[in-house]
Each structure stands twice: as C-alpha cells, then as structure tokens.
C-alpha cells in the first residue's frame, strides 16, 4: 500500500474533557461534493468534541497491481502522479474548509475499508465518517 501523509493531527487541550477527547475522527474523502459535506459535518463534531480530524483519500489500485512477481519495486510514476494529484485536491479542500493548519490528511493506494481502519488505528480515531453517494 502506498501512502503520502502530511501534518500530524493535534487536539485542543482547552475546554471540558469528554470521553471522546483526543481520540479523533477519520473522514473518507474523494473530492466529491458529498465528501466535502461529510468533512464539514465531521468538522462541526470535532469542534464540539475538541478532537483532531484526519482526512483519508483512497485511490483504487490499477488492475495489474501485484501482477509483476519481480519483487518489491518502487511505485510507478503513474501511481506517484495519481497520489500527487489527489494530494493537491485534498489541500484545496482543506483551504475551502479553512482547516489547512488544523487537520491532517493522507492519500493511500489500496482498498477503502482497510485503509480507513488502518488510518483510524494509527491516529487513535474512534469515529469514521464515510460519505454516502446519492
């Protein structure tokens, strides 16, 4: 699984402590309008709970992923470009939400459910937001 990650999440120490404080929220995003709305909702809850938010964008692997048994080779240039493009889109989303300096994010190549659980475990998050498409 290939990952790029930026800015560690941080929690606020001010205010009354709640049982979920410092546990955080992970939000699945893909750049769609529904993921933006989901991130906004997660942000409101995170502000109320005073917990960090970590955005995770998961790119599906190409069909030939793992088809080359030559061993561990570095990520292809195409995969690197896909990650860079999605990372740029996430940065724009953070700017739009005015959360650039508050939230962390990462781009992962892999399977969505596993990537979200892995990110939540690593960040110590106990809530995962996953946008619904209508």
DSSP file (Angstrom, degrees, kcal/mol; ACC not computed):
  #  RESIDUE AA STRUCTURE BP1 BP2  ACC     N-H-->O    O-->H-N    N-H-->O    O-->H-N    TCO  KAPPA ALPHA  PHI   PSI    X-CA   Y-CA   Z-CA
    1    1 A X              0   0    0      0, 0.0     2,-0.4     0, 0.0   109,-0.1   0.000 360.0 360.0 360.0 130.0    0.0    0.0    0.0
    2    2 A X  E     +A  109   0A   0    107,-0.6   107,-2.5     2,-0.0     2,-0.4  -0.820 360.0 179.4-100.1 136.4    1.4    3.4   -1.0
    3    3 A X  E     -A  108   0A   0     -2,-0.4     2,-0.4   105,-0.2   105,-0.2  -0.983  22.1-168.5-138.0 144.4    0.8    6.4    1.2
    4    4 A X  E     -A  107   0A   0    103,-2.1   103,-2.3    -2,-0.4     2,-0.4  -0.998  20.1-178.5-126.1 137.0    1.5   10.0    1.4
    5    5 A X  E     -A  106   0A   0     -2,-0.4     2,-0.3   101,-0.2   101,-0.2  -0.980   6.3-170.5-137.7 145.3    0.7   11.8    4.7
    6    6 A X  E     +A  105   0A   0     99,-2.6    99,-1.3    -2,-0.4    -2,-0.0  -0.960  50.1   4.4-136.6 155.9    1.0   15.4    5.9
    7    7 A X  S    S-     0   0    0     -2,-0.3    -1,-0.3    97,-0.2    98,-0.3   0.861  74.5-110.5  43.9 114.6    0.7   17.3    9.1
    8    8 A X        -     0   0    0     96,-0.1     2,-0.1     1,-0.1    -1,-0.1  -0.407  35.2-107.3 -68.2 146.0    0.1   15.4   12.2
    9    9 A X        -     0   0    0     -2,-0.1     2,-0.4    43,-0.1    94,-0.1  -0.422  36.7-163.9 -69.7 148.2   -3.3   15.8   13.8
   10   10 A X        -     0   0    0     92,-0.6     2,-0.3    43,-0.1    43,-0.2  -0.995   7.4-145.6-136.7 144.1   -3.5   17.8   17.0
   11   11 A X        -     0   0    0     -2,-0.4     2,-0.3    41,-0.1    40,-0.2  -0.780  22.0-115.2-106.9 151.4   -6.1   18.1   19.7
   12   12 A X        -     0   0    0     -2,-0.3    10,-0.1    38,-0.3    40,-0.0  -0.643  13.8-159.0 -83.4 140.0   -7.0   21.1   21.7
   13   13 A X        +     0   0    0     -2,-0.3     2,-0.2     4,-0.0    -1,-0.1   0.408  62.3  98.6 -97.1   1.7   -6.4   20.9   25.4
   14   14 A X        +     0   0    0      2,-0.1    -2,-0.1     3,-0.0     2,-0.0  -0.522  66.6  26.7 -89.0 157.9   -8.9   23.7   26.2
   15   15 A X  S    S-     0   0    0     -2,-0.2     2,-0.2     2,-0.1     0, 0.0  -0.142 100.9 -33.6  89.1 176.2  -12.4   23.2   27.4
   16   16 A X        -     0   0    0      1,-0.1     2,-0.2    -2,-0.0    -2,-0.1  -0.478  64.7-117.3 -74.2 139.2  -14.1   20.5   29.3
   17   17 A X        -     0   0    0     -2,-0.2     2,-0.3    -4,-0.1    -1,-0.1  -0.527  29.0-167.7 -79.1 142.0  -13.0   16.9   28.7
   18   18 A X    >   -     0   0    0     31,-0.3     3,-1.6    -2,-0.2    31,-0.0  -0.809  38.5-102.3-120.7 165.2  -15.4   14.4   27.1
   19   19 A X  T 3  S+     0   0    0     -2,-0.3    -2,-0.0     1,-0.3    -1,-0.0   0.768 122.4  47.5 -59.9 -24.2  -15.0   10.7   26.9
   20   20 A X  T >> S+     0   0    0      2,-0.1     3,-2.0     3,-0.0     4,-0.6   0.469  81.1 131.9 -95.9  -1.3  -14.0   11.0   23.2
   21   21 A X  T <4 S+     0   0    0     -3,-1.6    30,-0.2     1,-0.3    29,-0.1  -0.224  77.2   6.7 -58.8 138.9  -11.5   13.8   23.6
   22   22 A X  T 34 S+     0   0    0     28,-0.5    -1,-0.3    27,-0.2    29,-0.1   0.514 103.3  99.9  67.5   9.7   -8.2   13.3   21.8
   23   23 A X  T <4 S-     0   0    0     -3,-2.0    -2,-0.2     1,-0.1   104,-0.1   0.791  71.8-161.0 -92.2 -30.7   -9.5   10.2   20.1
   24   24 A X     <  -     0   0    0     -4,-0.6   102,-1.7   101,-0.2   103,-1.0   0.091  13.3 -93.4  84.4 171.7  -10.2   11.9   16.8
   25   25 A X  E     -bc  53 127A   0     27,-2.2    29,-2.5   100,-0.2     2,-0.4  -0.993  21.0-155.0-131.6 134.1  -12.2   11.5   13.7
   26   26 A X  E     -bc  54 128A   0    101,-2.7   103,-3.0    -2,-0.4     2,-0.5  -0.930  13.4-163.4-107.6 135.0  -11.2   10.0   10.4
   27   27 A X  E     -bc  55 129A   0     27,-2.3    29,-3.0    -2,-0.4     2,-0.5  -0.977  13.6-140.0-123.7 124.9  -13.1   11.1    7.2
   28   28 A X  E     +bc  56 130A   0    101,-2.9   103,-0.6    -2,-0.5     2,-0.3  -0.700  31.0 178.6 -78.8 127.5  -13.0    9.3    3.9
   29   29 A X        +     0   0    0     27,-2.5    29,-0.4    -2,-0.5    61,-0.1  -0.975  28.2 172.1-133.7 147.6  -12.9   11.9    1.1
   30   30 A X        -     0   0    0     -2,-0.3     3,-0.1     2,-0.2    -1,-0.1   0.266  62.7 -97.9-133.1   8.2  -12.7   11.6   -2.7
   31   31 A X  S    S+     0   0    0      1,-0.3     2,-0.0     2,-0.0    -2,-0.0   0.376  82.1 130.3  90.4  -4.9  -13.1   15.2   -3.7
   32   32 A X  S  > S-     0   0    0      1,-0.1     4,-1.7     4,-0.0    -1,-0.3  -0.294  73.3-109.2 -77.9 165.9  -16.8   14.9   -4.4
   33   33 A X  H  > S+     0   0    0      1,-0.2     4,-2.4     2,-0.2     5,-0.2   0.889 119.4  55.1 -60.7 -40.3  -19.4   17.3   -3.1
   34   34 A X  H  > S+     0   0    0      1,-0.2     4,-2.1     2,-0.2    -1,-0.2   0.865 106.7  49.6 -66.1 -34.1  -20.7   14.6   -0.8
   35   35 A X  H  > S+     0   0    0      2,-0.2     4,-2.3     1,-0.2    -1,-0.2   0.844 109.2  52.7 -73.4 -30.4  -17.3   14.1    0.8
   36   36 A X  H  X S+     0   0    0     -4,-1.7     4,-2.3     2,-0.2    -2,-0.2   0.924 110.6  47.0 -65.3 -44.3  -17.0   17.9    1.3
   37   37 A X  H  X S+     0   0    0     -4,-2.4     4,-2.2     2,-0.2    -2,-0.2   0.898 112.3  50.9 -63.0 -40.4  -20.3   18.0    3.1
   38   38 A X  H  X S+     0   0    0     -4,-2.1     4,-2.5     2,-0.2    -2,-0.2   0.909 109.5  49.8 -63.2 -42.9  -19.2   15.0    5.1
   39   39 A X  H  X S+     0   0    0     -4,-2.3     4,-2.4     2,-0.2    -2,-0.2   0.889 109.3  52.2 -64.1 -38.9  -15.9   16.7    6.1
   40   40 A X  H  X S+     0   0    0     -4,-2.3     4,-2.0     2,-0.2    -2,-0.2   0.924 110.7  47.6 -61.7 -43.9  -17.9   19.8    7.1
   41   41 A X  H  X S+     0   0    0     -4,-2.2     4,-2.0     1,-0.2    -2,-0.2   0.906 111.7  49.8 -63.9 -41.8  -20.1   17.7    9.4
   42   42 A X  H  X S+     0   0    0     -4,-2.5     4,-2.9     1,-0.2    -1,-0.2   0.887 108.4  54.5 -63.5 -38.0  -17.1   16.0   10.9
   43   43 A X  H  X S+     0   0    0     -4,-2.4     4,-2.4     2,-0.2    -2,-0.2   0.895 106.5  50.1 -62.7 -41.3  -15.5   19.4   11.5
   44   44 A X  H  X S+     0   0    0     -4,-2.0     4,-1.9     2,-0.2    -1,-0.2   0.924 114.0  45.2 -63.4 -43.1  -18.5   20.6   13.4
   45   45 A X  H  X S+     0   0    0     -4,-2.0     4,-2.7     2,-0.2     5,-0.2   0.909 112.3  51.6 -66.2 -41.7  -18.5   17.5   15.6
   46   46 A X  H  X>S+     0   0    0     -4,-2.9     4,-1.8     1,-0.2     5,-1.7   0.882 108.7  51.4 -63.1 -38.6  -14.7   17.7   16.0
   47   47 A X  H  <5S+     0   0    0     -4,-2.4    -1,-0.2     2,-0.2    -2,-0.2   0.914 112.2  46.5 -63.4 -42.0  -15.0   21.3   17.1
   48   48 A X  H  <5S+     0   0    0     -4,-1.9    -2,-0.2     1,-0.2    -1,-0.2   0.912 121.1  36.8 -65.8 -43.1  -17.7   20.4   19.7
   49   49 A X  H  <5S-     0   0    0     -4,-2.7   -31,-0.3    -5,-0.1    -1,-0.2   0.624 104.1-130.1 -84.1 -14.5  -15.6   17.4   21.0
   50   50 A X  T  <5 +     0   0    0     -4,-1.8   -28,-0.5    -5,-0.2     2,-0.3   0.953  59.9 137.2  60.3  52.3  -12.3   19.2   20.6
   51   51 A X      < -     0   0    0     -5,-1.7    -1,-0.2   -30,-0.2    -2,-0.1  -0.869  55.8-100.6-124.7 158.5  -10.7   16.3   18.7
   52   52 A X        -     0   0    0     -2,-0.3   -27,-2.2   -43,-0.1     2,-0.4  -0.385  27.6-142.2 -76.6 157.7   -8.4   16.2   15.7
   53   53 A X  E     -b   25   0A   0     49,-0.3    51,-1.8   -29,-0.2     2,-0.4  -0.967  11.4-168.3-120.3 137.7   -9.7   15.3   12.2
   54   54 A X  E     -bd  26 104A   0    -29,-2.5   -27,-2.3    -2,-0.4     2,-0.3  -0.981  11.2-149.3-127.8 117.8   -7.7   13.2    9.7
   55   55 A X  E     -bd  27 105A   0     49,-2.6    51,-1.7    -2,-0.4     2,-0.4  -0.692  12.1-167.2 -86.6 137.1   -8.8   13.1    6.0
   56   56 A X  E     -bd  28 106A   0    -29,-3.0   -27,-2.5    -2,-0.3     2,-0.5  -0.989   6.4-171.2-127.6 124.5   -8.1    9.9    4.1
   57   57 A X  E     - d   0 107A   0     49,-2.3    51,-2.9    -2,-0.4     2,-0.6  -0.971  10.5-159.0-115.2 123.9   -8.4    9.6    0.4
   58   58 A X  E     - d   0 108A   0     -2,-0.5     2,-0.5   -29,-0.4    51,-0.2  -0.898   2.4-161.1-110.5 120.7   -8.1    6.1   -1.0
   59   59 A X  E     - d   0 109A   0     49,-3.4    51,-2.2    -2,-0.6     2,-0.1  -0.841  25.5-120.0 -95.3 131.7   -7.2    5.5   -4.7
   60   60 A X        -     0   0    0     -2,-0.5    51,-0.1    49,-0.2     3,-0.1  -0.448  31.7-111.1 -68.7 143.4   -8.0    2.1   -6.0
   61   61 A X        -     0   0    0     49,-0.3    -1,-0.1    -2,-0.1    49,-0.0  -0.360  37.6 -97.7 -68.6 155.0   -5.0    0.1   -7.3
   62   62 A X    >   -     0   0    0      1,-0.1     3,-2.1     2,-0.1    -1,-0.1  -0.326  37.4-105.4 -67.3 159.0   -4.7   -0.5  -11.0
   63   63 A X  T 3  S+     0   0    0      1,-0.3    -1,-0.1    -3,-0.1    -2,-0.1   0.797 120.9  52.8 -58.2 -31.2   -6.0   -3.9  -12.3
   64   64 A X  T >  S+     0   0    0      2,-0.1     3,-2.5     3,-0.0     4,-0.3   0.313  77.0 138.3 -90.1  11.6   -2.4   -5.1  -12.8
   65   65 A X  T <  S+     0   0    0     -3,-2.1    -4,-0.0     1,-0.3     0, 0.0  -0.372  79.6   5.9 -57.6 123.2   -1.4   -4.2   -9.2
   66   66 A X  T 3  S+     0   0    0     -2,-0.1    -1,-0.3     2,-0.1    -2,-0.1   0.523  95.7 116.4  81.2   5.8    0.7   -7.0   -7.9
   67   67 A X    <   +     0   0    0     -3,-2.5     2,-0.8     1,-0.1    -2,-0.1   0.581  57.0  78.9 -82.9  -8.7    0.8   -8.9  -11.2
   68   68 A X    >   -     0   0    0     -4,-0.3     3,-0.7     1,-0.1    -1,-0.1  -0.863  60.7-169.7-104.1 105.1    4.5   -8.5  -11.6
   69   69 A X  T 3   +     0   0    0     -2,-0.8    -1,-0.1     1,-0.2     3,-0.1   0.260  56.2 110.0 -79.6  14.9    6.3  -11.1   -9.4
   70   70 A X  T 3  S-     0   0    0      1,-0.2     2,-0.3     3,-0.0    -1,-0.2   0.668  85.0-112.0 -65.5 -13.8    9.7   -9.5   -9.8
   71   71 A X    <   -     0   0    0     -3,-0.7     2,-0.9     2,-0.1    -1,-0.2  -0.782  64.5  -8.0 118.4-163.6    9.6   -8.4   -6.2
   72   72 A X        +     0   0    0     -2,-0.3     2,-0.3    -3,-0.1    -3,-0.0  -0.604  67.1 170.3 -76.5 106.8    9.4   -5.1   -4.4
   73   73 A X        -     0   0    0     -2,-0.9     3,-0.1     1,-0.1    -2,-0.1  -0.880  39.3 -95.4-113.8 152.0    9.7   -2.4   -7.0
   74   74 A X        -     0   0    0     -2,-0.3     3,-0.1     1,-0.1    -1,-0.1  -0.172  55.3 -79.9 -62.3 158.0    9.1    1.3   -6.2
   75   75 A X        -     0   0    0      1,-0.1    -1,-0.1     2,-0.1     5,-0.0  -0.264  57.0-104.0 -56.7 142.9    5.7    2.8   -7.0
   76   76 A X     >  -     0   0    0      1,-0.1     4,-2.4    -3,-0.1     5,-0.2  -0.192  23.4-112.9 -66.8 161.4    5.3    3.6  -10.7
   77   77 A X  H  > S+     0   0    0      1,-0.2     4,-2.3     2,-0.2     5,-0.1   0.857 119.2  54.8 -63.2 -34.8    5.5    7.1  -12.0
   78   78 A X  H  > S+     0   0    0      2,-0.2     4,-2.4     1,-0.2    -1,-0.2   0.924 108.4  47.5 -64.8 -43.6    1.8    6.9  -12.8
   79   79 A X  H  > S+     0   0    0      2,-0.2     4,-2.3     1,-0.2    -2,-0.2   0.908 111.1  51.4 -64.0 -41.8    0.9    5.9   -9.3
   80   80 A X  H  X S+     0   0    0     -4,-2.4     4,-2.4     1,-0.2    -1,-0.2   0.909 110.4  49.2 -60.0 -42.0    3.1    8.7   -7.9
   81   81 A X  H  X S+     0   0    0     -4,-2.3     4,-2.6     2,-0.2    -2,-0.2   0.908 108.8  52.3 -65.4 -42.2    1.3   11.2  -10.2
   82   82 A X  H  X S+     0   0    0     -4,-2.4     4,-2.2     1,-0.2    -1,-0.2   0.918 111.4  47.5 -58.1 -43.9   -2.1    9.9   -9.1
   83   83 A X  H  X S+     0   0    0     -4,-2.3     4,-2.6     1,-0.2    -2,-0.2   0.922 111.7  49.7 -64.7 -44.5   -1.1   10.4   -5.4
   84   84 A X  H  X S+     0   0    0     -4,-2.4     4,-2.2     1,-0.2    -2,-0.2   0.900 111.0  49.6 -62.3 -41.2    0.2   13.9   -6.1
   85   85 A X  H  X S+     0   0    0     -4,-2.6     4,-1.9     2,-0.2    -1,-0.2   0.923 113.4  45.2 -64.5 -44.4   -2.9   15.0   -7.9
   86   86 A X  H  X S+     0   0    0     -4,-2.2     4,-2.4     2,-0.2    -2,-0.2   0.887 110.9  54.3 -67.4 -37.6   -5.2   13.7   -5.2
   87   87 A X  H  X S+     0   0    0     -4,-2.6     4,-2.2     1,-0.2    -1,-0.2   0.908 107.9  50.1 -61.4 -41.5   -3.0   15.3   -2.5
   88   88 A X  H  X S+     0   0    0     -4,-2.2     4,-1.9     1,-0.2    -1,-0.2   0.894 109.9  50.8 -63.1 -39.9   -3.3   18.7   -4.4
   89   89 A X  H  X S+     0   0    0     -4,-1.9     4,-2.1     2,-0.2    -2,-0.2   0.890 109.3  50.9 -65.0 -39.0   -7.1   18.2   -4.4
   90   90 A X  H  X S+     0   0    0     -4,-2.4     4,-2.6     2,-0.2    -2,-0.2   0.898 107.6  52.8 -65.3 -39.7   -7.2   17.5   -0.7
   91   91 A X  H  X S+     0   0    0     -4,-2.2     4,-2.1     1,-0.2    -1,-0.2   0.895 109.1  49.6 -62.0 -39.4   -5.1   20.6    0.0
   92   92 A X  H  X S+     0   0    0     -4,-1.9     4,-2.5     2,-0.2    -1,-0.2   0.897 109.9  51.5 -64.7 -40.0   -7.7   22.7   -2.0
   93   93 A X  H  X S+     0   0    0     -4,-2.1     4,-2.1     2,-0.2    -2,-0.2   0.923 109.2  50.0 -62.5 -43.7  -10.5   21.0    0.0
   94   94 A X  H  <>S+     0   0    0     -4,-2.6     5,-2.7     1,-0.2     6,-0.6   0.893 110.7  50.1 -62.1 -39.7   -8.7   22.0    3.3
   95   95 A X  H ><5S+     0   0    0     -4,-2.1     3,-1.1     3,-0.2    -1,-0.2   0.929 109.7  50.6 -61.7 -45.2   -8.3   25.6    2.0
   96   96 A X  H 3<5S+     0   0    0     -4,-2.5    -2,-0.2     1,-0.3    -1,-0.2   0.854 113.5  45.1 -61.7 -35.7  -12.0   25.7    1.2
   97   97 A X  T 3<5S-     0   0    0     -4,-2.1    -1,-0.3    -5,-0.2    -2,-0.2   0.495 109.1-125.6 -85.0  -4.3  -12.9   24.4    4.6
   98   98 A X  T < 5S+     0   0    0     -3,-1.1    -3,-0.2    -4,-0.5    -2,-0.1   0.895  81.1 113.3  58.1  42.4  -10.5   26.9    6.3
   99   99 A X    >>< +     0   0    0     -5,-2.7     4,-2.3    -6,-0.1     3,-1.4   0.134  25.1 122.4-126.0  16.9   -8.8   23.9    8.0
  100  100 A X  T 34 S+     0   0    0     -6,-0.6    -5,-0.1     1,-0.3    -1,-0.1   0.853  84.3  34.5 -53.0 -42.3   -5.4   23.9    6.3
  101  101 A X  T 34 S+     0   0    0      1,-0.1    -1,-0.3    -7,-0.1    -2,-0.1   0.449 119.9  51.0 -94.3  -0.6   -3.4   24.3    9.6
  102  102 A X  T <4 S+     0   0    0     -3,-1.4   -92,-0.6    -8,-0.1   -49,-0.3   0.804 100.6  55.1-104.3 -37.5   -5.8   22.2   11.8
  103  103 A X     <  -     0   0    0     -4,-2.3     2,-0.2   -94,-0.1   -49,-0.2  -0.695  64.3-143.6-106.1 151.3   -6.4   18.9   10.0
  104  104 A X  E     - d   0  54A   0    -51,-1.8   -49,-2.6    -2,-0.3     2,-0.3  -0.651  20.6-173.6-101.2 165.4   -4.0   16.2    8.7
  105  105 A X  E     -Ad   6  55A   0    -99,-1.3   -99,-2.6   -98,-0.3     2,-0.3  -0.988  10.0-171.1-154.9 162.0   -4.5   14.2    5.6
  106  106 A X  E     -Ad   5  56A   0    -51,-1.7   -49,-2.3    -2,-0.3     2,-0.4  -0.988  17.1-139.8-152.2 156.4   -3.2   11.3    3.6
  107  107 A X  E     -Ad   4  57A   0   -103,-2.3  -103,-2.1    -2,-0.3     2,-0.4  -0.984  24.9-173.4-118.8 129.7   -3.6    9.6    0.2
  108  108 A X  E     -Ad   3  58A   0    -51,-2.9   -49,-3.4    -2,-0.4     2,-0.6  -0.956  21.2-145.0-126.1 140.0   -3.5    5.8    0.1
  109  109 A X  E     +Ad   2  59A   0   -107,-2.5  -107,-0.6    -2,-0.4     2,-0.3  -0.934  67.5  62.8-100.4 118.9   -3.5    3.4   -2.8
  110  110 A X  S    S-     0   0    0    -51,-2.2     2,-0.4    -2,-0.6   -49,-0.3  -0.961  92.1 -27.3 166.5-151.1   -5.4    0.3   -1.6
  111  111 A X     >  -     0   0    0     -2,-0.3     4,-2.5   -51,-0.1     5,-0.2  -0.847  51.1-131.8-103.3 134.2   -8.9   -0.8   -0.6
  112  112 A X  H  > S+     0   0    0     -2,-0.4     4,-2.4     1,-0.2     5,-0.2   0.898  99.2  45.5 -55.6 -55.0  -11.2    1.7    1.1
  113  113 A X  H  > S+     0   0    0      1,-0.2     4,-2.2     2,-0.2    -1,-0.2   0.937 116.9  44.6 -59.2 -46.8  -12.4   -0.2    4.2
  114  114 A X  H  > S+     0   0    0      1,-0.2     4,-2.4     2,-0.2    -1,-0.2   0.896 113.0  51.7 -64.1 -39.8   -9.0   -1.5    5.2
  115  115 A X  H  X S+     0   0    0     -4,-2.5     4,-2.4     2,-0.2    -1,-0.2   0.885 110.2  48.8 -65.4 -38.6   -7.3    1.9    4.6
  116  116 A X  H  X S+     0   0    0     -4,-2.4     4,-2.6    -5,-0.2    -2,-0.2   0.919 112.6  46.9 -67.4 -43.4   -9.8    3.7    6.8
  117  117 A X  H  X S+     0   0    0     -4,-2.2     4,-2.6    -5,-0.2    -2,-0.2   0.915 113.0  49.6 -64.6 -42.2   -9.5    1.2    9.6
  118  118 A X  H  X S+     0   0    0     -4,-2.4     4,-2.5    -5,-0.2    -2,-0.2   0.925 112.9  46.7 -61.8 -45.1   -5.7    1.3    9.4
  119  119 A X  H  X S+     0   0    0     -4,-2.4     4,-2.5     2,-0.2     6,-0.3   0.908 112.3  50.4 -63.8 -41.9   -5.7    5.2    9.4
  120  120 A X  H  X>S+     0   0    0     -4,-2.6     5,-1.9     2,-0.2     4,-1.2   0.914 111.9  47.4 -63.8 -42.6   -8.2    5.2   12.4
  121  121 A X  H  <5S+     0   0    0     -4,-2.6     3,-0.3     3,-0.2    -2,-0.2   0.928 113.7  47.5 -62.3 -45.1   -6.0    2.8   14.4
  122  122 A X  H  <5S+     0   0    0     -4,-2.5    -2,-0.2     1,-0.2    -1,-0.2   0.876 118.1  40.9 -65.4 -38.0   -2.8    4.8   13.6
  123  123 A X  H  <5S-     0   0    0     -4,-2.5    -1,-0.2    -5,-0.2    -2,-0.2   0.579 108.6-120.6 -85.8 -10.7   -4.5    8.1   14.5
  124  124 A X  T  <5 +     0   0    0     -4,-1.2    -3,-0.2    -3,-0.3     2,-0.2   0.730  56.5 161.4  75.4  21.0   -6.3    6.8   17.5
  125  125 A X      < -     0   0    0     -5,-1.9  -101,-0.2    -6,-0.3    -1,-0.2  -0.478  28.8-174.2 -77.4 146.0   -9.6    7.8   16.0
  126  126 A X        +     0   0    0   -102,-1.7     2,-0.4    -2,-0.2  -101,-0.2   0.411  68.7  61.4-117.1  -3.6  -12.8    6.2   17.2
  127  127 A X  E     -c   25   0A   0   -103,-1.0  -101,-2.7  -104,-0.1     2,-0.5  -0.992  60.8-167.8-127.3 132.6  -15.2    7.8   14.7
  128  128 A X  E     -c   26   0A   0     -2,-0.4     2,-0.5  -103,-0.2  -101,-0.2  -0.983   6.5-157.6-120.6 124.0  -15.0    7.2   10.9
  129  129 A X  E     -c   27   0A   0   -103,-3.0  -101,-2.9    -2,-0.5     2,-0.4  -0.871  11.8-179.0 -98.8 131.2  -17.1    9.4    8.6
  130  130 A X  E     -c   28   0A   0     -2,-0.5  -101,-0.1  -103,-0.2    -2,-0.0  -0.969  25.8-126.4-132.3 114.0  -17.8    7.8    5.2
  131  131 A X        -     0   0    0   -103,-0.6     2,-0.4    -2,-0.4   -96,-0.1  -0.263  17.0-135.7 -65.1 146.5  -19.8    9.9    2.7
  132  132 A X        -     0   0    0    -98,-0.2     2,-0.4     2,-0.0    -1,-0.1  -0.856  12.0-140.2-100.4 134.8  -22.9    8.4    1.1
  133  133 A X              0   0    0     -2,-0.4     0, 0.0     1,-0.1     0, 0.0  -0.784 360.0 360.0 -93.3 136.7  -23.5    8.9   -2.6
  134  134 A X              0   0    0     -2,-0.4    -1,-0.1     0, 0.0    -2,-0.0   0.414 360.0 360.0-109.5 360.0  -27.0    9.6   -3.7
